[in-house]
Amino acid sequence: MNGATALIETLADCGVELCIANPGTSEMHLVHALDRVPRMKSVLALFEGVCTGAADGYGRMTGKPAATLLHLGPGLANGIANLHNARRANTPMINIIGNHPNYHIGFDAPLTSDIDTLARNFSGWIKSCSTADTLAQDGADAYTATLRQTPGSVGQIATLIMGADAAWGNANGKIAPNALPTRSKVTDQAIEAIAQLLQKRSNTMLLLEHHASTPAALEAASRIATKTGCKLMTGTFPGRVDGGPGRVAVPRLPYFPEQILQTLQGVENLVLVGGQIPASFFAYKGIPGQLIPAGCKVSRLCHVEEDAVDALLRLAEHTGASAAQATYFEAQAMSKPNGELNNKTIIQAIASTMPEDVIVCTDSGGGNAAYPYCQNSARNSWLSLTGGAIGQGGPCATGAALACPDRPVLALLGDGGAAYTNQCFWTQAREGLNVTTVIFANHSYNILNVEYGRLGVTEVGKIAASLFDIGNPKINWVDMAKSFGVPGAQANTAEELSKLLEQSFRTPGPFLIQANGQIQR
């Protein structure tokens, strides 16, 4: 057995069931190993950003890592934008990056690069000196690292940089998986301090992020809110939230800093549960970077690496909230819209046609805005653009569909972001994935028009306008998708959009809808 086969056998024994690959010459021994270990499913993507984005969607839905197989430093570089998003979502993932043998690196061949430096930006664990004898153990350690919570925003991505000599060298065989890591528990003193704060009945808000946005955590937090009168919110872009009728109702923080400050106005005590003090997405002149109102005191129940579910359950018990009633979303009938397509009618069409247990992946302002309007329609899992690097939505939807083939997936994409990673349609067609993609086709980077206006610019000049315009020439998304093997159609009215959504949800396989109208991204 060579090192590559020992690695794949070990990863499969650990529980890695999927490898999303775009391999090259340096990875051929790994490809051969994947051929010899068919229990790990192998899926080809045409671009590394689709590999990493799909592994992100898979990890968010399963809670365990997929592997990516990428070609040296340039291949990794192509996938970094979606690795940034995955890091911000704390998604478990294993990147296997092929590299030259040690003796070849000194020759400065054309594809030689400093892969460690690239990987350091998003990896919580890196190994780049494996040998054939250590590769299996390194794989087991990489798997363990993806399930170990790390402080701050380090994330849970493991990167194994595998020299070709380690892959082709003789190995001792696979090794047994490591013991699985567990989250640390907060102290009794931390529980007591927050309980005392809540019992004062001051204007207090719990900000629930990461592990604190899981269903069990939200359930406990909602009971605490019922008992103590505190407010609840999640972050603006949670990696995953399960919502819809019968699930806990918790609103999100808005996007723009002025909106966040207005939302938090009057809050005297902000309690961080798994996250950090809200920060403006970008710096704006005259607006604070950290978004807490004057006089608001910040406390913490738990850090991102700690067990938020346990902390909230103990806090509920301490405050006498264990038997309190949580607040849930209620089902409400929503009529289908009529007339022209705009943000309002598109959102109404989506909400009125949502199938049960749909997974929604967003990579657009309009898609994110749809969230609150869809929570009374059908049960859903909502995967947001966590890190702001556009081009995530389509690959993330692809990975979610690979993770949950029995559930429908809906991708709500801006046309600008979708153009970054449109190769995902090919993988959706090849794998027969049940992904419905809606393209908000306003032929513009419209968010930049909004941001330009925030500078106080009242007239957009010719050069600036050209840099925000992606309608010259216009992209025909239906034709593009068809060339990748995905059928589709254009919707020019609200009635057409509703009909196409229903048709797509009834029909197995991928489908694309180009929604044309006055759409704000």
CORMORA-V354490 format. One line per field, one symbol per residue. psi: psi as a letter, one per 40 degrees, with the letter a starting at -180 (. if undefined). A space follows every 50 residues. Layout:
psi: ???
This chain:
psi: hiddddddddddddehehhhigiadeeddddddddegeehhhhhieiddd ddddddddddddeiiiiihigaddddddeddeddddddefhhihhhhiii ideddeefidehigdddddddehehhhefiiddedddddddddddeehhi iafdafhhhhhhiddddeihieiiiiiiihiiiiiiidddddddddddee figihhhhibdeeidddddddddddddeeiiiiiidgidhhhaiheihhh iiiadidddddddehehdhhhhgeaihhihdihhhehidhghihehhhih diideigdddddddddddefedeihihiiihhhhiiiiaihadddddddd deehiifihhhifidddddeddeeeeciiihhhigdeehieddddddddd dddgeeiihhhhhiddddedfeedddddddefighhhhhggefigddddd dddeeehdhhidddddeehfegiihgdddddddeehiiiiheiddddddd ddddddhiiiihhhhhaghh.
